[in-house]
Amino acid sequence: MPATEPAPAKAGGKAVASHSTGRVGKDEGKTSDPDADWSKHETGGVDPRTGASPDRVRGRFWKKVKSWFGYGLHLIADTDYEVPVAFEVTRASTSEPKVLSGMLEELFARAPEMAGRCADFSADRGLDDGRLKARLWDRWVVRPLIDTRLMWWVEKEERRNGILTPLGPPCSTLRRKDRVHRGRRRPAWC
């Protein structure tokens, strides 16, 4: 790939369990792995297979909780070449969006050509942060492809009701602050 062609990047995180039990020893008052700590990850949603009833309009809610003692691995990769360009290992309870923001600052300061090469930046909805999205677009002109945490349900409802409307003209013809969605001014990403 030529150096002038834009490349996409992807961010993600992974739970890394420690071999320690996470129990505090009576003598020292510390665990056998003092750098690790406990964390919990909750996911939830609505099961569409369960029928609707008068008290449940959309179906039965479900929740899955994963807890572990250990670390978090945070990774940014160039998806064209499938190589990692930045990584960081932190305690398990460290906030992933905050770590990602610092990693991007450090990566683009260390290798400014990466900011010029990167056209798209994708991540899962767990890394949704409005300030991060704005910084990616305003500072480095990198398009954030990060799903909004609660918008997936609204989009699904709008498609079902047939009222999904486009956000407006393409980005190149209209500045971001001038975009209008359903009569209200709000930031929209193209």
Beta strands, then each sheet from edge to edge (+ up, - down):
strand 1: 7-17
strand 2: 37-47
strand 3: 60-78
strand 4: 83-91
strand 5: 118-123
strand 6: 143-146
strand 7: 180-181
strand 8: 184-185
sheet 1: 2+ 3- 1+ 5+ 6+
sheet 2: 2+ 3- 4+
sheet 3: 7+ 8-
end
